[in-house]
Amino acid sequence: MGATAGIAGVIWIFAYTLYAPGDGSRVALVSPGMQWIFFLPLVWLVGPYLYQGLLQIWLVNTVNGALVAVLITAIRADGRWKKIRI
Protein backbone atom coordinates (compact mmCIF):
# COMPACT_ATOMS: atom_id res chain seq x y z
CA MET A 1 0.00 0.00 0.00
CA GLY A 2 2.83 2.36 0.76
CA ALA A 3 4.32 1.84 -2.69
CA THR A 4 1.12 2.98 -4.38
CA ALA A 5 0.47 5.98 -2.11
CA GLY A 6 2.39 8.23 -4.50
CA ILE A 7 0.15 7.22 -7.41
CA ALA A 8 -2.95 7.96 -5.36
CA GLY A 9 -1.48 11.29 -4.31
CA VAL A 10 -0.92 12.35 -7.91
CA ILE A 11 -4.48 11.39 -8.79
CA TRP A 12 -5.98 13.31 -5.85
CA ILE A 13 -3.84 16.42 -6.19
CA PHE A 14 -4.10 16.84 -9.95
CA ALA A 15 -7.76 15.84 -10.09
CA TYR A 16 -8.79 18.39 -7.48
CA THR A 17 -6.63 21.13 -8.99
CA LEU A 18 -8.51 20.53 -12.24
CA TYR A 19 -11.91 20.58 -10.54
CA ALA A 20 -11.23 24.00 -8.99
CA PRO A 21 -10.86 26.01 -12.24
CA GLY A 22 -13.83 24.21 -13.81
CA ASP A 23 -12.24 21.39 -15.83
CA GLY A 24 -13.76 18.61 -13.77
CA SER A 25 -15.76 17.15 -16.63
CA ARG A 26 -12.70 15.63 -18.29
CA VAL A 27 -11.46 14.26 -14.97
CA ALA A 28 -14.92 12.84 -14.32
CA LEU A 29 -14.71 11.03 -17.65
CA VAL A 30 -11.24 9.60 -17.06
CA SER A 31 -11.55 8.20 -13.56
CA PRO A 32 -14.92 6.38 -13.73
CA GLY A 33 -14.33 5.58 -17.40
CA MET A 34 -11.11 3.73 -16.63
CA GLN A 35 -12.81 1.95 -13.75
CA TRP A 36 -15.67 0.64 -15.89
CA ILE A 37 -13.79 0.06 -19.17
CA PHE A 38 -10.44 -1.24 -17.89
CA PHE A 39 -10.36 -2.05 -14.19
CA LEU A 40 -13.58 -3.98 -13.50
CA PRO A 41 -13.41 -6.24 -16.59
CA LEU A 42 -9.75 -6.99 -15.91
CA VAL A 43 -10.44 -7.75 -12.23
CA TRP A 44 -13.17 -10.16 -13.32
CA LEU A 45 -10.78 -11.77 -15.80
CA VAL A 46 -7.95 -12.11 -13.28
CA GLY A 47 -10.09 -13.06 -10.29
CA PRO A 48 -13.08 -15.33 -10.98
CA TYR A 49 -12.19 -16.33 -14.55
CA LEU A 50 -8.47 -17.14 -14.20
CA TYR A 51 -8.70 -18.12 -10.49
CA GLN A 52 -5.89 -15.80 -9.40
CA GLY A 53 -5.53 -14.38 -5.92
CA LEU A 54 -5.74 -11.01 -4.24
CA LEU A 55 -2.14 -10.16 -5.07
CA GLN A 56 -2.89 -10.26 -8.79
CA ILE A 57 -6.08 -8.22 -8.29
CA TRP A 58 -4.05 -5.68 -6.30
CA LEU A 59 -1.54 -5.52 -9.18
CA VAL A 60 -4.40 -4.79 -11.59
CA ASN A 61 -5.51 -2.02 -9.22
CA THR A 62 -1.98 -0.60 -9.18
CA VAL A 63 -1.77 -0.61 -12.99
CA ASN A 64 -5.19 1.06 -13.18
CA GLY A 65 -4.07 3.73 -10.72
CA ALA A 66 -0.92 4.37 -12.71
CA LEU A 67 -2.88 4.72 -15.96
CA VAL A 68 -5.38 7.10 -14.36
CA ALA A 69 -2.50 9.14 -12.91
CA VAL A 70 -0.86 9.37 -16.35
CA LEU A 71 -4.13 10.42 -18.01
CA ILE A 72 -4.97 13.05 -15.38
CA THR A 73 -1.40 14.36 -15.52
CA ALA A 74 -1.74 14.62 -19.31
CA ILE A 75 -4.99 16.56 -18.91
CA ARG A 76 -3.27 18.93 -16.51
CA ALA A 77 -0.19 19.26 -18.75
CA ASP A 78 -2.13 20.15 -21.90
CA GLY A 79 -3.18 23.44 -20.29
CA ARG A 80 -6.76 23.71 -21.57
CA TRP A 81 -7.84 24.30 -17.96
CA LYS A 82 -6.04 27.66 -18.03
CA LYS A 83 -8.43 29.01 -20.69
CA ILE A 84 -11.70 28.14 -18.91
CA ARG A 85 -13.83 31.16 -18.09
CA ILE A 86 -16.56 30.91 -15.49
C-alpha positions as CSV (number, residue, x, y, z in Angstrom):
1,M,0.0,0.0,0.0
2,G,2.8,2.4,0.8
3,A,4.3,1.8,-2.7
4,T,1.1,3.0,-4.4
5,A,0.5,6.0,-2.1
6,G,2.4,8.2,-4.5
7,I,0.2,7.2,-7.4
8,A,-3.0,8.0,-5.4
9,G,-1.5,11.3,-4.3
10,V,-0.9,12.3,-7.9
11,I,-4.5,11.4,-8.8
12,W,-6.0,13.3,-5.9
13,I,-3.8,16.4,-6.2
14,F,-4.1,16.8,-9.9
15,A,-7.8,15.8,-10.1
16,Y,-8.8,18.4,-7.5
17,T,-6.6,21.1,-9.0
18,L,-8.5,20.5,-12.2
19,Y,-11.9,20.6,-10.5
20,A,-11.2,24.0,-9.0
21,P,-10.9,26.0,-12.2
22,G,-13.8,24.2,-13.8
23,D,-12.2,21.4,-15.8
24,G,-13.8,18.6,-13.8
25,S,-15.8,17.2,-16.6
26,R,-12.7,15.6,-18.3
27,V,-11.5,14.3,-15.0
28,A,-14.9,12.8,-14.3
29,L,-14.7,11.0,-17.7
30,V,-11.2,9.6,-17.1
31,S,-11.5,8.2,-13.6
32,P,-14.9,6.4,-13.7
33,G,-14.3,5.6,-17.4
34,M,-11.1,3.7,-16.6
35,Q,-12.8,2.0,-13.7
36,W,-15.7,0.6,-15.9
37,I,-13.8,0.1,-19.2
38,F,-10.4,-1.2,-17.9
39,F,-10.4,-2.0,-14.2
40,L,-13.6,-4.0,-13.5
41,P,-13.4,-6.2,-16.6
42,L,-9.8,-7.0,-15.9
43,V,-10.4,-7.7,-12.2
44,W,-13.2,-10.2,-13.3
45,L,-10.8,-11.8,-15.8
46,V,-7.9,-12.1,-13.3
47,G,-10.1,-13.1,-10.3
48,P,-13.1,-15.3,-11.0
49,Y,-12.2,-16.3,-14.5
50,L,-8.5,-17.1,-14.2
51,Y,-8.7,-18.1,-10.5
52,Q,-5.9,-15.8,-9.4
53,G,-5.5,-14.4,-5.9
54,L,-5.7,-11.0,-4.2
55,L,-2.1,-10.2,-5.1
56,Q,-2.9,-10.3,-8.8
57,I,-6.1,-8.2,-8.3
58,W,-4.1,-5.7,-6.3
59,L,-1.5,-5.5,-9.2
60,V,-4.4,-4.8,-11.6
61,N,-5.5,-2.0,-9.2
62,T,-2.0,-0.6,-9.2
63,V,-1.8,-0.6,-13.0
64,N,-5.2,1.1,-13.2
65,G,-4.1,3.7,-10.7
66,A,-0.9,4.4,-12.7
67,L,-2.9,4.7,-16.0
68,V,-5.4,7.1,-14.4
69,A,-2.5,9.1,-12.9
70,V,-0.9,9.4,-16.3
71,L,-4.1,10.4,-18.0
72,I,-5.0,13.0,-15.4
73,T,-1.4,14.4,-15.5
74,A,-1.7,14.6,-19.3
75,I,-5.0,16.6,-18.9
76,R,-3.3,18.9,-16.5
77,A,-0.2,19.3,-18.7
78,D,-2.1,20.2,-21.9
79,G,-3.2,23.4,-20.3
80,R,-6.8,23.7,-21.6
81,W,-7.8,24.3,-18.0
82,K,-6.0,27.7,-18.0
83,K,-8.4,29.0,-20.7
84,I,-11.7,28.1,-18.9
85,R,-13.8,31.2,-18.1
86,I,-16.6,30.9,-15.5
